[in-house]
């Protein structure tokens, strides 16, 4: 790794560490409502360990697949994006806004289409859209985004219209557009993917969307025919890259003792302006405006004079974790606005925890923040940096952002046009409240893991105990629906329903409040109609009660689970069993049919057997019994993820009575039920000759009966000993009357339970020539057990060993291997060559024994080798002259070679002796 790359990687790691620290620092400030710059240096909150307490993160009790439910669907070929829904229960109609089409569907059966109108984009407008760089197939279409009831005979509709939003009026009498093309800017977004929200209040359209083509100018506006467009100030202090999710009106002016006005509340997520962060920190907001606002006379002309916004807090203080992105909001309204409850679904901006939460807020808490809370203001730091701090000065009178009340009217301030400039200027500079809106219970009402909630609707129902419960319906980005009930001490996810076949987000969710109510979900592919309860899916009293659904109760007379909010066809009063704590003790005792009639299962010896056990409750724990003994852990048995029991290589000792039991805790009690029952036995083998059959006693695995089992056994060698039956493989760990031990049922992985089989298999005797072979296996799936692969393995080993020797010999012969191999080669081939290093040939040649060459005219020469001293003599090399490559003698003229006249790199050395003649 290069030094530059290592340095860059170090900077990346440091940035990641710093980001994590700043992330948790911002989470701490969001929890406490204190800006980041006011937190003590170095006081970083601890990170969450990821192990959430069971009471905090929940999972659904029951899961239903799409094909198991009675759902009604609607879609049209070539039409997409069914994301705008409007419910009109008086007319019994569901209006659907899609791409270039508006439909009127039957409220009781959405598959029935009563009316339809198309609203396409002319070719000229589509060409203009493509010239702006948009896609002709997707962007340059007309996506119906606004559907609102204008009066009893007309709907107000708006569409993106190829990035040039237009609005029109739809006549309900003939279901046709009236052709009044109104400018849609400020009412409908340009881009179909941009966020927006609208609500129609007394013929006036309140919307939150983008006002320009680029989507860089967000506004909250009001549109009405007699008045001009009233909007927010174009300033990041008012709106900073918001993502609108919901808007609705709260009728606070009705029967108000101080003559207060109705208020429209907006919910959105925007980039924070009051927190210092290394990136864009998102903050969930709640904002409000007064219905009677007319703008200012000089300051804030045609702008809201009552616009204020505050921070919504949804967090888990025990984990120091903040949910800072709001996706949808539903308001449960009551006759008294002070009892109104706001529900919102939240996720984290970073999404690294995979959590979704539902937080609830009291309307009285919201009102106190806006009517009595402190304001935030900008403060200059070193004349170059702006930060937000709490304003502690004198608040002008009348109170900035407040609606006109009787007290103002007594001061001759009857509308916002008469408000003093001092109050209006303060509102312009201080739109943000310092106090946050805290949730009920200081934490989420519901927290779910590994889901992203996108939509929420809530219905308040009264159960048979006369208690009022809020039932939450939350949709996910994968096409699922979660149904939950809220209690005083928390919540409970009743069931999970797969509404959409394919994994895609649910973009719109509506709830019908009439008897036999339905849920309507809109997505890109179509509209789904679903009942609010599936009581008939629970076939037993215990299942009906343990589901803890306020809609469902057990009818003792009809022996069925019914929906108590549906008409009972004037049936006489009956006894219903319902307990929202899950206490099923009042259910009548019923002996399961599977006990008297267990399912018979016959398998072949040596094969595997799978015993199915369907368990609907995700909260129940599963355990198996064999002959009234609880299965303990063993590799011979496997409890798979769907609670089925898999038995490997069934042997005679595995026969018996198998039962699948579940235990579920509720109301501080354990409720145990039998889910499945089997009788497992082996298939009879062929009749063997009497000479090879031995009668032995094998203990019957069923202790209720005592029989003698006949089986065959083969002698083992010549010792004359035969196998006898071993002890029973199942040892009860507890009596059947004692509650089972706590077992954890896995969600996706399998747990191993059972007893390890120690009993040997019995095989018939065989002839002497086949004693070394394994037992004959009749199961065709296990024929591979008859073959002995030892010979094949031995052959492969020898083959590879011979190949290795051949390779070794070849490399040794070619002198590729080091010294030991070369010495071996020399010994085998008779060569004196030795392994030599570089220049070793030269050094070795100086030390070789020279063959003796005698001069017939000279004296006898001494035998032996002359050791070279490395020095030349005058006699040998011509009186000390510098030698050349060949030395010439004066007397005989023979060629002599000195020891230092050798070119080792090119010439081979034959003789290196100075006395050579």
Beta strands, then each sheet from edge to edge (+ up, - down):
strand 1: 57-58
strand 2: 62-64
strand 3: 72-74
strand 4: 84-88
strand 5: 93-98
strand 6: 101-106
strand 7: 113-118
strand 8: 144-149
strand 9: 154-159
strand 10: 166-171
strand 11: 176-177
strand 12: 182-183
strand 13: 197-201
strand 14: 204-210
strand 15: 218-223
strand 16: 243-250
strand 17: 263-271
strand 18: 282-290
strand 19: 308-311
strand 20: 315-316
strand 21: 321-322
strand 22: 325-332
strand 23: 341-347
strand 24: 355-362
strand 25: 376-381
strand 26: 385-390
strand 27: 446-449
strand 28: 453-462
strand 29: 468-476
strand 30: 480-486
strand 31: 491-498
strand 32: 508-511
strand 33: 518-522
strand 34: 527-531
strand 35: 552-555
strand 36: 560-563
strand 37: 576-577
strand 38: 599-603
strand 39: 609-611
strand 40: 621-626
strand 41: 629-630
strand 42: 637-639
strand 43: 645-647
strand 44: 656-666
strand 45: 669-682
strand 46: 887-888
strand 47: 895-896
sheet 1: 1+ 27+ 24- 23+ 22-
sheet 2: 2+ 31+ 30- 29+ 28-
sheet 3: 3+ 34- 33+ 32-
sheet 4: 4+ 5- 6+ 7-
sheet 5: 8+ 9- 10+ 11-
sheet 6: 8+ 9- 10+ 12-
sheet 7: 13+ 14- 15+
sheet 8: 16+ 17- 18+ 19-
sheet 9: 20+ 21-
sheet 10: 25+ 26-
sheet 11: 36+ 35- 37+
sheet 12: 38+ 45+ 44- 40+ 41-
sheet 13: 39+ 43- 42+
sheet 14: 46+ 47-
end
